[in-house]
């Protein structure tokens, strides 16, 4: 089991955003554990077979900004 990845996501404002980010992550890492926190603006991903770059690209493609 690998260490979880935490990605800061900007632009989430509602539960629909949470669902969209989760769907984006699962599009490239379907078996990963995904926990999206709206108050913290983060997504915690465990056991992802995709790279961080691929996950960030999927989130960005869904219309959200990745915080640096």
C-alpha positions in Angstrom: 0.0 0.0 0.0 1.5 3.3 -1.0 1.4 6.6 0.8 -1.7 8.7 0.0 -1.4 11.6 -2.4 -3.0 14.9 -1.3 -3.8 17.3 -4.2 -5.0 20.8 -3.4 -7.9 21.7 -5.7 -9.2 25.2 -6.3 -12.7 26.1 -7.6 -14.8 23.5 -5.7 -17.8 25.1 -4.2 -20.5 22.5 -3.8 -21.3 18.8 -3.5 -21.6 18.6 -7.3 -18.0 19.8 -7.5 -16.9 17.0 -5.1 -18.7 14.4 -7.3 -17.0 15.8 -10.4 -13.5 15.7 -8.9 -14.1 12.2 -7.6 -15.3 11.1 -11.1 -12.3 12.7 -12.7 -9.9 10.8 -10.4 -11.7 7.5 -11.0 -11.5 8.0 -14.7 -7.7 7.5 -14.5 -7.5 5.4 -11.3 -10.8 3.4 -11.0 -9.7 1.3 -8.1 -8.1 4.1 -6.0 -9.6 5.3 -2.7 -10.8 8.8 -3.2 -11.7 11.3 -0.4 -12.6 14.8 -1.5 -12.8 17.4 1.2 -14.8 20.5 0.2 -13.9 22.6 3.3 -10.2 21.9 2.9 -10.2 22.0 -0.9 -8.3 18.7 -1.1 -8.5 15.3 -2.6 -6.8 12.4 -0.9 -6.0 9.5 -3.1 -4.9 6.1 -1.9 -3.7 3.1 -3.9 -3.7 4.9 -7.2 -2.0 3.2 -10.1 -1.9 6.5 -12.0 0.8 9.1 -11.7 0.2 12.3 -9.8 0.6 14.2 -13.2 -2.2 12.0 -14.7 -4.5 12.6 -11.7 -3.9 16.4 -11.8 -4.5 16.5 -15.5 -7.8 14.6 -15.1 -8.9 17.1 -12.4 -7.9 20.0 -14.5 -9.7 18.6 -17.5 -12.9 18.5 -15.3 -12.5 22.3 -14.9 -10.7 22.7 -11.6 -7.4 24.3 -10.9 -4.6 22.6 -9.1 -3.0 24.7 -6.3 0.8 24.8 -6.4 
